[in-house]
Amino acid sequence: MLKGSKVGLRARHDDDIPILQTELHDDVVNYSRSELRPWRPVTPGSKDSRLVVDDNEQGHVSFSVVELDGGTLVGTATLWGIDHHNRSAHIGLGLRPSSRGKGYGTDVVAVMCHYGFVVRGLQRLQIETLSDNAAMLRSAERNGFVREGVLRSSAWVMGEFLDDVVLGLLVRDWKPDPTGEI
């Protein structure tokens, strides 16, 4: 397990899937704000769920996020769009409603940076988020990500187009946790 100051990132367990599906996927508004494709219902236990991990997939790595104190499942984190040639990838995360506003997002981004830069040897990490997602923007910027641009009206969300903000962090600009906890 990769550990931050508040959360750990571990492999997805089968018993995580129904919780994540109910609290993240089945919330149509939340899903529509966080995914690139339109929401559609997924049959419980279905193998095509985006929450079931394919260990042979090389383009992304999915983690379950748990509290260090007690091991409670708080969400999911993904390193996706991994480009081995250009040594870059994207970070995505989703927190259960009961886990939002507790600083977990900032810690997840920190642990994902450690994973991307130290474990995977990447040179660049990128985050895309809706321009009104203040929590994700704050989590990214607290970890050194820089706003690189805005993709105007690029996301179709619940009947309207919204702007996406693109944030990037290069390994040379990354400041790892000085306590070395990760």
C-alpha positions in Angstrom: 0.0 0.0 0.0 1.1 3.5 -0.7 0.6 5.8 2.3 0.1 9.5 2.6 -0.6 11.4 5.8 -4.3 10.6 5.9 -5.0 8.0 3.2 -3.6 4.8 1.7 -3.9 3.7 -1.9 -4.3 -0.1 -2.3 -5.5 -2.6 -4.8 -9.2 -2.7 -5.5 -11.0 -5.4 -3.5 -14.2 -7.1 -4.7 -16.2 -5.8 -1.7 -15.2 -2.2 -2.7 -17.0 -2.3 -6.0 -20.7 -2.3 -4.7 -19.9 0.7 -2.4 -18.1 2.7 -5.2 -20.8 1.8 -7.7 -23.6 3.0 -5.4 -21.9 6.1 -4.1 -19.9 7.3 -7.1 -21.3 5.7 -10.3 -25.0 5.6 -9.5 -25.0 9.3 -8.5 -25.8 10.5 -12.0 -24.8 14.2 -11.4 -21.5 13.2 -9.8 -20.7 10.7 -12.5 -21.6 13.2 -15.3 -19.3 15.8 -13.7 -16.3 13.4 -13.4 -16.4 11.2 -16.5 -15.7 11.8 -20.1 -18.6 9.6 -21.3 -22.3 9.9 -20.6 -23.8 8.1 -17.6 -25.6 4.8 -18.2 -26.9 2.3 -15.7 -24.7 -0.7 -15.0 -26.1 -3.9 -13.7 -24.8 -4.7 -10.2 -22.0 -7.3 -10.4 -21.5 -6.6 -14.1 -17.9 -7.2 -15.4 -18.1 -4.2 -17.6 -18.3 -1.8 -14.7 -15.6 0.9 -14.8 -14.8 -0.1 -11.2 -13.7 -3.6 -12.0 -9.9 -3.5 -12.4 -8.2 -5.3 -15.3 -4.7 -6.2 -14.1 -3.5 -6.7 -17.6 -4.4 -3.1 -18.7 -1.2 -1.1 -19.2 -2.8 2.3 -19.9 -4.2 2.9 -16.4 -3.8 1.9 -12.8 -6.7 2.0 -10.4 -6.5 2.2 -6.6 -9.0 2.1 -3.8 -8.4 4.9 -1.3 -8.7 4.1 2.4 -8.3 6.0 5.6 -5.1 5.1 7.4 -6.9 5.3 10.7 -9.3 2.3 10.5 -9.1 1.4 6.8 -12.5 2.8 5.8 -13.0 3.0 2.0 -13.1 6.7 1.1 -12.9 6.6 -2.7 -10.9 5.7 -5.8 -7.8 7.1 -7.6 -6.6 6.4 -11.1 -3.4 7.1 -13.1 -4.8 7.0 -16.6 -3.7 7.7 -20.1 -0.2 6.5 -19.3 2.1 7.3 -22.1 5.3 5.3 -21.7 7.1 7.0 -24.7 6.5 10.6 -23.4 6.5 9.5 -19.7 3.3 11.2 -18.9 -0.1 10.4 -17.4 -3.3 11.9 -16.0 -4.6 11.7 -12.4 -8.2 11.1 -11.6 -9.9 10.6 -8.2 -13.4 10.3 -6.7 -14.3 10.5 -3.1 -17.4 9.1 -1.4 -19.8 11.9 -0.3 -19.1 11.2 3.4 -15.4 11.7 2.8 -15.4 15.0 1.0 -14.1 18.2 2.7 -11.7 16.4 5.0 -8.4 17.0 3.1 -8.3 13.5 1.6 -8.2 14.8 -2.0 -5.0 16.8 -1.4 -3.4 13.7 0.2 -4.6 11.5 -2.7 -3.0 13.8 -5.2 0.3 13.8 -3.2 0.4 10.0 -3.1 -0.4 9.8 -6.8 2.4 12.2 -7.6 4.8 9.9 -5.6 3.5 6.9 -7.5 3.8 8.6 -10.9 7.1 10.3 -10.4 9.0 7.8 -8.1 7.4 4.4 -8.7 6.6 4.8 -12.5 9.4 7.2 -13.4 7.1 9.7 -15.2 8.2 13.2 -16.2 4.8 14.9 -16.3 1.4 14.5 -14.6 -1.8 16.2 -15.7 -5.2 16.8 -14.1 -8.3 18.0 -16.0 -11.2 19.2 -13.9 -14.3 21.3 -14.4 -13.7 25.0 -13.8 -16.2 25.1 -10.9 -14.6 22.1 -9.1 -12.9 24.3 -6.4 -11.9 21.2 -4.2 -10.0 19.5 -7.0 -8.4 22.8 -8.2 -7.3 23.4 -4.6 -6.0 19.9 -4.1 -4.0 20.1 -7.4 -2.5 23.5 -6.7 -1.5 22.6 -3.1 0.6 19.8 -4.7 2.3 22.2 -7.1 0.2 21.7 -10.2 0.1 24.8 -12.4 -3.0 25.9 -14.4 -1.9 25.6 -18.0 -5.1 26.5 -19.8 -8.9 26.4 -20.0 -10.8 24.3 -22.6 -13.8 26.4 -23.2 -17.2 24.7 -23.2 -15.5 21.3 -23.7 -17.5 19.2 -21.2 -21.2 18.3 -21.7 -22.6 18.0 -18.2 -26.2 17.5 -17.4 -27.6 19.6 -20.3 -24.9 22.3 -20.6 -21.3 22.8 -21.7 -18.8 23.7 -19.0 -15.1 24.7 -19.1 -12.4 22.3 -18.2 -9.2 23.5 -16.5 -5.9 21.7 -17.5 -3.3 21.6 -14.7 0.2 20.1 -15.1 3.2 19.2 -12.9 6.7 18.3 -14.1 8.9 16.1 -12.0 11.5 18.9 -11.8 8.9 21.2 -10.2 7.5 18.5 -7.8 8.2 19.0 -4.1 7.7 15.6 -2.4 6.4 15.4 1.2 9.4 16.5 3.3 8.4 14.0 6.1 9.0 11.2 3.6 5.8 9.5 4.8 4.8 8.2 1.4 
